[in-house]
Amino acid sequence: MGNASTTSVDKVITDLRLTEEDTPNAELAFINSHSISAATPFGSEVHGAYEYGGQTYTGRFMRGEDFFACNQCHDQHTLELQFDTCGQCHTINGSTPQDIRVKTNDFDGDGDIQEGIAFEIEYFREALLAAIQSYATKTSGVSIAYTAETYPYFFTDSNKNGAVDSDEATADNWYVNWTPRMLRAAYNYNYVIHDPGAFAHNSTYTLQILFDSLGNIGGDTIGLSRP
């Protein structure tokens, strides 16, 4: 993991004196985020994700005194989730942690207010990747793909199949056609991907950064709601 935040992303762009949001710059490179699972619960208190100017973001996700520290939800050795306690406060329409429902809002606009909040986040996340890929093609003509398995995660999609194939996940194929706008959105996409527990750590903050990233990069937010 990296150790970046909103401040460090802005600093890179400012130091390079980049004023054109949509112009690729060879000096820009992907920025890896902070140890994410530790940052997400604190939301805007630590600015772990990229937070867009003019927007308000939620702070620490409070679960009450019984669930304040990591080891109150996770086994301190294995990190296994103590899932049996979740139902004391949350509606769970299923058998997995991902089925936990935090609010009754329909953020992804699919009409289902029973699905777990993790699935609302998943929709936003998938929409953001599609928007990043569309934006990359339009601004630079160079397709981009993502894999969570190999750093720096974003590679040139040589065959334009939307995925990082084994022969594409190489050091000489890192994606290099970054614009400031794209860098911010990609930072947030990777942030959420690398915290699979974001739905429980701070679902509101997670949805906020995804929604703002999607809108800023030109994705379709019609029918979606920002918490």
VENFEN-V241352 format. One line per field, one symbol per residue. ss: DSSP state (2 for helix, 1 for strand, 0 for the rest). psi: psi as a letter, one per 30 degrees, with the letter a starting at -180 (. if undefined). Layout:
ss=???
psi=???
This chain:
ss=00010222222222200000000000000000100222220022200000000000000000002220022201000000102222220011000022211000000000000000222222222222222222222222000111000000011100000000000000222100000222222222222220000222222222222222222200000000000
psi=lahlaeeeeeeeeeefhjfjfgkkkffklkkklljeffeeffbfffhelkkkkflkklbkjkglffhelegffkkfefgkkifffeffflkjiagleffkkelgkiefggfjgfllfefeeeeeeeeeeeeeeeeeeeefgjlklkkffkkgeklkieghggljleffilfggkkghkleeeeeeeeeeeeeegifgefeeieeeeeeeeeeeeeeggljgkflkk.
